[in-house]
């Protein structure tokens, strides 16, 4: 199979612009027709295979044209060629067409399952041009359709949902030809007389038959089947499950009032108490507003020990905090420019805290893979595995958790990181950012003086204040962007924080060994400083408020887990599981998976 | 004239209300109507009484009178609306009194109060299940009225309404408007809805994921537009969209009602076009798919589900007739398709039993199907004979509505063709009387078929059969048919005469008994205003007569006829020249008795000169014929 794939690619090198254009059109059409097919696993047929053919068969025009070059004296001279790949089950419905460019005496269009040499006699399926008969695994044909000749376009549609096949002639469906088809069929053509030429269309050109219309019927059928899935006696049971799903989802994301109203209307109970939900919501709002430092503090205050037990999470949060400092949104730097509310950033993408759904959300699918209840037994990735075994408490974290107004915390920490700075220069890749850090670090002492007051002020916030601040910042989200809000002292504070972060990383390395993810995270965050305009640089993506969502949901999950509540809402688990199931269906050759895609149901 | 049975006291009060409608003082009439309004509200008995006493026509009269005050007209409409609120019988009576056109006319009045009252009444009438909604727009006149009032422009935008119900109603409306209406259909093809052609909008509505009802109705619209000549039959929206959509509607997955409508519409779509018939015949195994239409009620449904059985029984007739119609349409032109149909499981048996079903609709459709298949020489020779289809066909002819008779007799014509093995048994069954009685029908189609069948029967028949035909038909009827206003009847009667007058002994025998009348009829036709075909056929009869031994003399002694033959030999139409020349050629043929005298006489009359001229004719056939005739003189 690899060799064939290379051959296909090889023909691209010919540099024929028309072919390149055709190739682009082919890719686009195949993507549209078979969105569920993962071509890395199961490539689609795109041309005839020069390897899997009789010697009497000649191929030309990028392996799409087939001509006969044998003697054509009797049936023994019949020859065939098959496509490079079998039809993937995830197509759901597969279609290809063949145009009869020049007809000899006999012509066969057929399909056959995986076998070393193509041939009619065993397990092959075909439609005979001369007498219009269909034949199936045997020499004798059955009356099927009309005859066909030069100029006709014959199509073959394999329905992998009900395992049937029908042919078309000039865009007209001739009706089912075969039922109970086996899996792994290859598109095939066979010729028998000199002068016969046929051209294949695997999607290079628009099809004569309206296959998309046929697909739409099956899509509607399968959606109807799902919508009308009989639940019979278990109606009440289902209702309770659905209500629970909605309720837990609302609670998970901290929609406190909505959840309460929903619980009242449906007469269900909410597991978590209201204060807890509100606390989580407050923390989430802080993260989503880019005020990660405050979020960390709030977490430490409300859930003592949580971050100590999740050093990876803490590191992620701190990394984010650094990024937000660059952004000018974190309170540690915002306090310096408090008189200029314009520099306050907000969360313009989603001010209402609403989590995003659909294909764009990378969380969604990993949620499914993570799910311990997944029937397919996929092992969860171990990215956060070590958090429970964290044995000790780092000095930095403990001091910060002790008091929200801890001046010492910043000072002692910064001193630490300054000291440790030279050690971090061991990695070659980090040298660029390190050297820049060194230069900036010279101004570090200036920032310390102003720092305490700001922290005190920030440390005494009330819930309402946060909301107000966010409201204000919403209006001013279009402010001009400058590093740390353009404030010198803030910049220095950021540099200091960077060193602390570096120190934390080294500490973690010492305790748990090297962590590639952490290293990359840190590197990316520091890289922001290498550019005069961080928002328009190759790593500027990090500054996008959208990036806060991941860390926000990770923190939320950790809090929930610490309260012995599910870290994922059951709704997301169900979605993930459904997504995984559909992928599994493709692997076990259940064609309907192509029309039961989960994203079709998410709006 | 109605017989009224009402208690006298009731009649008296009700009568009073009606009488007041006839008061000469318009003011009193108005008050009478208002009082009537108050009296009927909520009183079904009073409503029934007033209707029986004839209040409705008077109210309608007052409503339509231009001289009535607008107040009076409005009150009349209100009372009518109130009457309509009663029983279903009330509504029937109102509809019978032609209330609908009067109310519709009322909508044109500028008075809003009156319009509102009319609309209320119309609404009440049309909400009732007893009122056929088609009353509004089925006739061509209705279509035209709606068309002239901008129905198309006003309804078209509704096709893209966000509401499915609205889209559906607009679509249904178009399907009724376009049916057999060229003007509407021609306009529809050019209508744009949101910058998209209407036909494309319909095509989108036929997409396979759309609701079935919508697909089917959209297919109907396009079918009607196609049949009305607004869309070509080879247009891709017909070939690749409408036709496959209708075939899908015939599939087992569809509801029985949908399958009936689908099959009927498809039959109508492809009726005149052999290419569409060929495409449909290979689409999705349609021919085999239709065989399933005959399997209702199925044996399974009878046992498992009484409701289902009821449903199946209800639709069984409709299904069968729809399938027969579609088979008839499929097989009307192509021999291969006919073969495919007759080879479908038990097809001929099904047609045979269909011919004797109780439902007229099924019988008609079955005989239409049989007729379509009877156009095949091969089928006549094989399956028709094997299944003795002539027997139920003959039975059908004994007692059937005209519609059925037309198709049945037309089929019989084909069964009586000389190569049909069924001809013999049919002759023996004593069909002649029946056919002769058909020639006396008021329906031209039945007269044609009757005489056509006799014509086919007489072709190369023996003397006995010919004699029987003449005797059964009667010369009087024969000559009446020769002056039939329908030219088809005339042609086939001439054909019958020609077939009767073939082979010399037959010619002489027929001419000896009916010569005088035949010569008279021939003269009349040749003198009359008839088509070339009729005159040609008549001249051919003369040529046959000229071939007889004794019959010849009837022409030779008739100078008038001879002059006419001469005239046609010099006619501008070659066919007539040829037939006339053929006649002369027979008269002067050498080997027969008295040929010399006849040659002489005709020479005297100037025929030789004409023949001489004709030997120079540009038409090779005519030229050859004239030369052959001239040779008779030379020999």
Interface residues (C-beta under 8 A of the other chain):
Chain A: X145 X146 X166 X169 X171 X172 X173 X174 X175 X176 X210 X213 X214 X216 X217 X219 X220
Chain B: X207 X208 X209 X239 X240 X241 X244 X279 X282 X283 X284 X285 X286 X289
